[in-house]
């Protein structure tokens, strides 16, 4: 195989794995915060990773053992919900803060 073909295949594989890298590095603090409210769904997923389930505008993500549901009506995040469970407690999760005025 030619080196150029290998480079093309390697680049395609790296791009295909980007959502997995984002999901592996996601933290509850980065995903479940007020600054995500109003953000574009594609940006949100670049941080949270690929949704586990989607039903209409509701998308569910698993981050550090916590289930986070985002409502993205109109393509923007307008609601975030965090489900507390034995693997996701108040001490492992942070509450949303209002976005900063930058």
N, C-alpha and C positions, 0 to 999 in steps of 0.2 A: 504494500500500500504506500502511496506517496505521502511525504510529510505534510503537504498542504491538505490532503484529505483527512489525515489524522487530526490536524488542527481544527478543521471544520467540525468533525465528529466530537472532539473534546469540548469545543465551545458550545455546541448544541446540548451536550450532556450537562455542562455546568449551568447553563441557563434553565434547563428543565428542573434542576435541583434547588434553585433559589428559594421557592416557597418553603421547602423543607428546612433550609438553613434559617429562615426567618422564624419558623415555628419552633425550632430547637432553641433559639436565643430569646424568645419572647418571655417576658416576665409579667406577672399580674400588675405590677406598678406601672409598667409602660403601656399596657393595653387598657386597663380599667382606670382611667383618669379623665378628668374634665376636659383636658386638652384634645381628647379624641372626639368629643362631641362637636358635631358640625364638620368633621373631616370627611373626605371622600372615602367611599368603601374600599377602593383599590389601595389607598394609602393605609387605611386601617389594616387590611389584609397583609400589607408588606411588613407590618409590625407583628400582628397576631398570628399570621400563617393562614393556611387554607381552612375554610369553614368545614366542620365535620358534617353539619346538616344545614340545609337551607329550605325554608318554606316561605315562599313569597319574599317579603322584605326582611324576614327574621333569619338571622344566621347565627349558628352556635359554634363556639371555638373551645378547645381544651387547652388551657395554659397553666402550667405548673400544678396540675391536678385539680384546677378550678374550671367550672363550666361558665363561660361568659356568653351571653346572648346579646347581639347587637341588632337594633332595628335600623334599617338603612333605606327607609322610604325616600324615593327621589334620588337615590345614589349617595346620600350623605348620612352619617351616623347621627341619629337624633335621640337614641336611648341606649343605655348600656345596663345590663342586669348581670349580677354575679350570684350564682347559686352556692350557698354555703353547704358543706357536706363534711364527712369525716376526713376527706383528703383536702378540703379547702375550708379553713377556719378564719375567723376574724383576724387572728394574729398573722396569718399568711397572706391576707388580702388588705388592700388599702381602699379607702372610700374615695369616690370621685371628688376632685377639686375643681372649682370654676376655672375656665381658661384664663390665662394671664393676658393683660392688654399690652402686647408688644407691638 
